[in-house]
Amino acid sequence: MSKVLGFIGCGNMCQAMMGGIVNAKLFSPENIIVADLSEEKLKEASEKYGVKTTTDNNEIAKNADILILSIKPNLYSIVIEGIKDIVKEDAIVVTIAAGKDMIGTEKMFSKKVKVVRVMPNTPALVGEGMSGICANESVTKEELHQVINIFESFGKAEIVSEKMMDVVTAVSGSAPAYIYMFIEAMADAAVLDGMPREKAYKFAAQTVLGSAKMVIDTGMHPGALKDMVCSPGGTTIEAVAVLEKEGLRNTVISAMRECRKKANQL
């Protein structure tokens, strides 16, 4: 009998995950069930991916072999309280909320549960997500591999220790926002110098995309790649000098450390 994958919550991240999973054929649509209070979101998911839908969390809890809690952190205790007595005994519970550690999740269920904690990010929507993953001792290697396959269907995934999960939140979970700000700032500068807004966003975004791919595909140190662009006495080193003077690196490091602290407090 095929395993059933259940989602509680049908927001953007859930739909990104479903898209990757269905396209990769990890689960057939008839073995994926999603619950949400919004019938509009459920209709969209059903039409787009062919998955089963319900407004009843209990239906998910009773049937799911892998249960993904795709909900906001403040809803975890409420949702788990409603399903903890009917969730399948061997179900793998996957959490994707910042600040929700595995011990805390087990306490909410009031029993030993197979918990996999994941921190994905929104580029999953375009198949380029980055997820950090850890699991408690109740999860077997085979079960962990199943979850890793799910998250690798819409990007990349790495196993990390749980103590690193707040760092993962800062370096990938929340980080798309920093990159969008950088792209917007680059585009604003281009517009200031006369480039039409639409073209400015395209030039800036594609440059960020290409630069990131260079880091991944070449395996070279980012500093070495930067040096390759900086000709002696040229335009690039002038811009780099200003970024250093204005404290780009220190600002990014400080912002990420504050992000990590906040994740730890949730």
C-alpha positions as CSV (number, residue, x, y, z in Angstrom):
1,M,0.0,0.0,0.0
2,S,1.4,3.4,-1.0
3,K,2.2,5.9,1.7
4,V,0.0,8.9,2.2
5,L,1.5,12.4,2.5
6,G,-0.6,14.9,4.4
7,F,-0.3,18.7,4.7
8,I,-2.0,20.8,7.3
9,G,-1.9,24.3,5.9
10,C,-2.2,25.2,2.2
11,G,-0.2,28.4,1.9
12,N,2.6,29.3,-0.6
13,M,5.1,27.0,0.9
14,C,2.8,24.1,0.9
15,Q,1.9,24.6,-2.7
16,A,5.6,24.9,-3.6
17,M,6.2,21.6,-1.9
18,M,3.3,19.9,-3.6
19,G,4.4,21.1,-7.0
20,G,7.9,19.7,-6.5
21,I,6.7,16.4,-5.1
22,V,4.1,15.9,-7.9
23,N,6.5,16.8,-10.7
24,A,9.2,14.5,-9.2
25,K,6.5,11.7,-8.9
26,L,7.5,11.0,-5.3
27,F,3.8,10.6,-4.4
28,S,0.9,10.3,-6.8
29,P,-1.6,13.1,-6.4
30,E,-4.3,10.7,-5.0
31,N,-1.9,9.9,-2.1
32,I,-1.5,13.5,-1.1
33,I,-4.1,15.2,1.1
34,V,-4.1,18.8,2.2
35,A,-6.2,20.5,4.9
36,D,-7.0,24.2,5.2
37,L,-9.8,26.4,6.4
38,S,-9.7,28.3,3.1
39,E,-11.8,26.5,0.6
40,E,-10.4,28.9,-2.1
41,K,-6.8,27.7,-1.4
42,L,-8.0,24.1,-1.4
43,K,-9.7,24.5,-4.7
44,E,-6.6,26.0,-6.2
45,A,-4.4,23.1,-4.9
46,S,-6.9,20.5,-6.2
47,E,-7.1,22.1,-9.7
48,K,-3.4,22.7,-10.0
49,Y,-2.0,19.5,-8.6
50,G,-4.9,17.0,-8.5
51,V,-4.5,16.4,-4.8
52,K,-7.2,15.5,-2.3
53,T,-8.4,18.3,0.0
54,T,-10.4,18.7,3.2
55,T,-11.2,21.3,5.8
56,D,-10.8,18.7,8.6
57,N,-7.4,18.3,10.1
58,N,-8.5,15.1,11.7
59,E,-8.8,13.5,8.3
60,I,-5.2,14.3,7.6
61,A,-4.0,13.0,11.0
62,K,-5.9,9.7,10.6
63,N,-4.5,8.9,7.2
64,A,-1.1,10.5,6.8
65,D,2.1,8.4,7.0
66,I,4.1,11.6,6.6
67,L,2.4,14.7,8.1
68,I,3.8,18.1,7.2
69,L,2.7,21.0,9.5
70,S,2.8,23.9,7.0
71,I,1.4,26.5,9.4
72,K,2.5,29.6,11.2
73,P,4.4,29.0,14.5
74,N,1.7,30.5,16.6
75,L,-0.8,27.9,15.4
76,Y,1.3,24.8,16.3
77,S,0.0,24.2,19.8
78,I,-3.6,24.7,18.7
79,V,-3.4,22.4,15.7
80,I,-1.4,19.7,17.5
81,E,-3.8,19.7,20.5
82,G,-6.6,18.9,18.0
83,I,-4.8,16.0,16.3
84,K,-2.5,14.5,18.9
85,D,-4.8,11.7,19.9
86,I,-5.6,10.5,16.4
87,V,-2.3,10.9,14.5
88,K,-1.1,7.5,13.2
89,E,1.3,5.8,15.6
90,D,4.2,5.5,13.2
91,A,3.6,8.8,11.4
92,I,6.5,11.1,10.7
93,V,5.7,14.6,11.7
94,V,7.5,17.3,9.7
95,T,7.7,20.8,11.2
96,I,8.8,23.8,9.1
97,A,8.3,26.7,11.5
98,A,11.2,28.8,12.9
99,G,11.9,28.3,16.6
100,K,9.9,25.1,17.0
101,D,12.4,22.5,18.4
102,M,11.8,18.8,18.3
103,I,11.5,18.4,22.1
104,G,8.9,21.1,22.2
105,T,7.0,19.4,19.4
106,E,7.0,16.1,21.3
107,K,5.8,17.8,24.4
108,M,2.8,19.2,22.5
109,F,1.9,15.7,21.4
110,S,2.4,14.5,25.0
111,K,4.1,11.3,23.7
112,K,7.1,10.0,21.7
113,V,6.6,11.1,18.1
114,K,8.8,10.7,15.0
115,V,9.8,14.4,14.4
116,V,11.7,15.8,11.5
117,R,12.4,19.5,11.7
118,V,13.0,21.4,8.5
119,M,13.7,25.0,7.6
120,P,12.9,25.6,3.9
121,N,12.7,28.9,2.1
122,T,10.5,30.6,-0.4
123,P,12.6,30.0,-3.6
124,A,11.1,26.5,-3.3
125,L,8.3,28.2,-5.3
126,V,10.6,28.2,-8.4
127,G,12.3,24.9,-7.7
128,E,15.4,26.5,-6.1
129,G,14.7,26.1,-2.4
130,M,17.3,25.5,0.3
131,S,16.3,23.4,3.3
132,G,18.1,22.5,6.6
133,I,16.9,19.2,8.0
134,C,17.3,17.3,11.4
135,A,15.4,14.5,13.0
136,N,14.9,13.0,16.4
137,E,16.1,9.5,17.5
138,S,12.8,7.9,16.7
139,V,13.2,8.5,12.9
140,T,15.0,5.8,11.0
141,K,17.6,6.5,8.3
142,E,15.2,5.3,5.7
143,E,12.5,7.6,7.0
144,L,14.8,10.5,7.1
145,H,15.9,9.8,3.5
146,Q,12.2,9.9,2.4
147,V,11.8,13.3,3.9
148,I,15.1,14.5,2.3
149,N,13.8,13.3,-1.1
150,I,10.6,15.4,-0.6
151,F,12.6,18.6,0.1
152,E,15.1,17.9,-2.7
153,S,12.3,17.7,-5.2
154,F,12.1,21.5,-5.1
155,G,15.7,22.5,-4.4
156,K,18.6,21.4,-2.3
157,A,18.6,20.0,1.3
158,E,21.3,19.5,3.9
159,I,21.3,17.6,7.2
160,V,22.3,19.8,10.1
161,S,22.4,19.4,13.9
162,E,19.4,20.9,15.6
163,K,21.5,23.5,17.3
164,M,22.3,24.9,13.8
165,M,18.6,25.3,12.9
166,D,18.4,29.0,14.0
167,V,21.5,29.7,12.0
168,V,19.8,28.0,9.0
169,T,16.9,30.4,9.5
170,A,19.3,33.3,9.3
171,V,21.4,32.1,6.3
172,S,18.6,30.7,4.2
173,G,15.1,30.7,5.7
174,S,14.9,34.5,6.1
175,A,17.7,35.4,3.7
176,P,15.7,35.8,0.5
177,A,14.4,39.0,2.0
178,Y,18.0,40.4,2.2
179,I,18.6,39.4,-1.4
180,Y,15.4,41.1,-2.6
181,M,16.5,44.2,-0.8
182,F,19.9,44.1,-2.5
183,I,18.3,43.6,-5.9
184,E,15.9,46.5,-5.3
185,A,18.8,48.7,-4.2
186,M,20.8,47.8,-7.3
187,A,17.7,48.5,-9.5
188,D,17.1,51.8,-7.8
189,A,20.7,52.9,-8.6
190,A,20.2,51.9,-12.2
191,V,16.9,53.8,-12.4
192,L,18.6,56.9,-10.8
193,D,21.1,56.8,-13.7
194,G,18.3,56.5,-16.3
195,M,17.6,52.8,-16.8
196,P,13.8,51.9,-17.1
197,R,12.6,50.2,-13.9
198,E,11.6,46.9,-15.6
199,K,15.0,46.5,-17.2
200,A,16.8,47.5,-14.0
201,Y,15.1,44.7,-12.1
202,K,15.9,42.2,-14.8
203,F,19.6,43.2,-15.0
204,A,20.0,43.1,-11.2
205,A,18.1,39.9,-10.6
206,Q,19.8,38.0,-13.4
207,T,23.2,39.2,-12.1
208,V,22.4,37.8,-8.6
209,L,21.2,34.5,-10.1
210,G,24.3,34.1,-12.3
211,S,26.7,35.1,-9.5
212,A,25.1,32.5,-7.1
213,K,25.3,29.8,-9.8
214,M,29.0,30.7,-10.3
215,V,29.7,30.0,-6.6
216,I,27.8,26.7,-6.7
217,D,29.0,25.4,-10.0
218,T,32.7,26.4,-9.8
219,G,33.2,25.6,-6.1
220,M,35.5,28.6,-5.9
221,H,35.7,30.9,-2.9
222,P,33.4,33.9,-3.3
223,G,36.4,36.2,-2.6
224,A,38.3,34.6,-5.5
225,L,35.3,35.1,-7.8
226,K,35.1,38.8,-6.7
227,D,38.8,39.3,-7.4
228,M,38.3,38.0,-11.0
229,V,35.9,40.9,-11.6
230,C,38.1,43.5,-10.0
231,S,40.6,44.9,-12.6
232,P,43.4,47.1,-11.2
233,G,42.2,50.7,-11.1
234,G,38.9,49.7,-12.7
235,T,35.2,50.3,-12.1
236,T,34.4,47.3,-10.0
237,I,37.1,47.9,-7.4
238,E,35.8,51.5,-7.0
239,A,32.3,50.1,-6.1
240,V,33.8,47.4,-3.8
241,A,35.8,50.1,-2.0
242,V,32.6,52.0,-1.3
243,L,30.8,48.9,-0.1
244,E,33.7,48.1,2.3
245,K,33.7,51.7,3.5
246,E,30.0,51.7,4.2
247,G,30.2,48.4,6.1
248,L,28.3,46.0,3.8
249,R,29.8,42.8,5.4
250,N,29.4,44.0,9.0
251,T,25.8,45.0,8.3
252,V,24.9,41.6,6.8
253,I,26.6,39.8,9.7
254,S,24.8,41.9,12.3
255,A,21.5,41.5,10.6
256,M,21.9,37.7,10.4
257,R,22.9,37.5,14.1
258,E,19.8,39.4,15.1
259,C,17.7,37.1,12.9
260,R,19.2,34.1,14.6
261,K,18.5,35.6,18.1
262,K,14.9,36.2,17.2
263,A,14.5,32.6,15.9
264,N,15.9,31.3,19.2
265,Q,13.3,33.4,21.1
266,L,10.3,32.1,19.2
